[in-house]
Amino acid sequence: MKFGIIGLGAHGITHANVLTRLGQTVIGVDANSEARAEFGETFDAKTYKNTASLYEQDIAGIIIATPNKFHEATATEALDAGFPTLIEKPLAHDLPSAERIVEVADQTGCPCLVSFSNKFQTACSVAKSYVESGYFGKITHIRARHVRRRGIPGRGTWYTSKDIAGGGALLDIGANLVNVLLYLTGWPTITEVVGNARSEFGKQDNYAYLDMYDDNGQAKMYDVEDSVTAFCKFGDGMTASIEVAWAANAQPEHKYVIQGTDAGAELRLSNDLSEKNESPLTNELSLLETRPDDIDHHVDAAVTVPDSDPLEREMRHFTTAATDEEHPTLNSVQQGLRVQRAIDTIYTASR
Amino acid sequence: MTTNTSNSGRIQAVQTTLAILEVLRDRRVAGVSEIARELTYAKSTVHHYLKSLEEAGYVERKDTQYALGLQALTLGGVARERERLFHLGREQVDQLAVETGEKVRLIVERDWRGITVYQAEGEQVSQTRTHVGSTELLHSTAAGKAFLAAIPRAETHEYISQTGLPAQTENTITETDELLTELDRIKDRGIALDDQEHYTDIRCVAVPIVIDDETVLGTISASAPLDRMSEERFRSTLPNKLQNIAGVVEINTTYSEWIATS
């Protein structure tokens, strides 16, 4: 099957790589001629300057990988044209724009998913099944932390522009983190937040780093936060501490500590799904219990999960939805909106 | 009916009309003899042209003095509407003017002059020497240097030979080598500074707006008097802000058809 990719930057290329690994073919659209040329060469694919040309092709679905600000215009157009659509996270650059996308998705009835890839790591799926079996009892607190030591993506490009991206670390890696957090805990609503957003590293002329996602050497824009710390209370009484950083003077970590009334867990996920730095991807789950017996004791159980490529799992999820015209709940556009709403609430409290 | 044409094939009457209008643009107000002297035309000729222009509303007369009429604005307004940078950059210029309190402009190059196509003034600005339609030389202004740095070097040399780099203040760069070094520096950093090179008490910062195919759409500039333009603001704060804005305008321009209308 053939899929159309709108936006041929780093995200578009990642999605195209996954699709071609799965035996699908791709065509692409970008207004930037360099991006078109690179994509065309890499995938031996046809590229177009305008989205209108894409809709005339025989394609099974569309993937939106444009800068965040353009998600709405391109996704609503694709949905209106009747195509199943996968939107790179975050759903949009701000909450009103995200709401308008959901409105169009509802009206058209086309399958519409948001790409939150960490959720498709097998350790995360297993953790969710333990939650659903009631293993943890009631979850009372989660410590969710995704900290990179120096990992600002595309520093100086649209990724770090408030106007185009809509936000910094919280809207980028934070979208995946909030998605995993809400997914594990059954989509509770935030009622209170104390938070702080900082911009300490990206603005430095002498920002030192070892590797950068989408480093195109055009450092120019930087007016977003590079870290956020927040404490959240939810309607069901649960609390969560959230820490997200593109850059921090700390060891890198992407980890969820789940504390329930009956048991707990530590879930460690990949710090960087672009696969440049991590092989194999971090994908670990351990379960924590304290059992009463003749001698009371702790049990720390390491769960062994199969290594399966989360990006491929996610893409299969989308291609199946596209071909069967299904509306899976996992990573639905409605879930994308809940993530966007939570992030908006945290931003409001943190700026 | 025959039309008088000069050797170059241009229509003489059009040339004369435009020359008179341009004198009125540069001088704001002028009498017949003043215009005749500047253009070395006969006074009677100038008088005839002014009378026709007055009837059409392009020139207005008060006693013996002439000035451009509002009909001229009807042409300028339409010309500006067609300029992409005006539409794609206006909102950002307004925002920055409010945020900084200073004067922020969109400047587009035509015929080796920077033309102000839009400007917004923050609350600090009490009077301004520029307005929409102001023209300035390139080598003495931040916006002009940003433009010169972004175009092919052969074209820069053409500008130098055509204008001769006249001094506007004692800080104006008037030597070719010095200008070329300055333009290299600007190209490296992506920021142009005018440290009292056009007006003695004004500092200005500008960045070019360059899109996909390396087309220079124009420049965005922010200026302030010396007493409000500290070294920090001049060399760091404003350049960073302008680069953020220029980047946003560039991306919005490249993806203009992808911008949601709602």
Contacts between the chains, C-beta under 8 A, distances in Angstrom:
chain1	res1	chain2	res2	distance
A	31	B	212	7.0
A	31	B	254	5.0
A	31	B	255	5.2
A	31	B	257	7.2
A	31	B	258	7.0
A	32	B	212	5.3
A	32	B	254	5.8
A	33	B	212	5.7
A	33	B	213	6.3
A	34	B	212	7.5
A	50	B	257	7.0
A	51	B	257	7.9
A	51	B	258	7.5
A	66	B	255	7.0
A	66	B	258	6.4
A	67	B	251	6.4
A	67	B	255	7.2
A	69	B	259	7.6
A	70	B	255	5.4
A	70	B	258	4.1
A	70	B	259	6.9
A	70	B	260	7.7
A	72	B	260	4.5
A	72	B	262	7.8
A	73	B	258	4.8
A	73	B	259	6.0
A	73	B	260	4.0
A	73	B	261	7.8
A	74	B	258	5.7
A	76	B	260	7.4
A	97	B	260	7.0
A	100	B	260	7.5
A	100	B	262	6.2
A	156	B	247	7.9
A	157	B	247	7.8
A	158	B	247	7.5
A	158	B	251	5.5
A	161	B	244	6.5
A	161	B	247	5.9
A	161	B	248	5.8
A	161	B	251	7.5
A	162	B	244	7.9
A	163	B	244	7.8
A	163	B	248	4.4
A	164	B	247	7.9
A	164	B	248	6.0
A	164	B	251	5.4
A	164	B	252	7.9
A	203	B	240	7.4
A	220	B	190	6.6
A	220	B	243	4.9
A	220	B	244	7.6
A	220	B	246	7.1
A	220	B	247	4.5
A	221	B	243	6.5
A	221	B	244	4.7
A	221	B	247	3.8
A	221	B	248	6.9
A	222	B	240	7.6
A	222	B	244	7.1
A	223	B	244	5.0
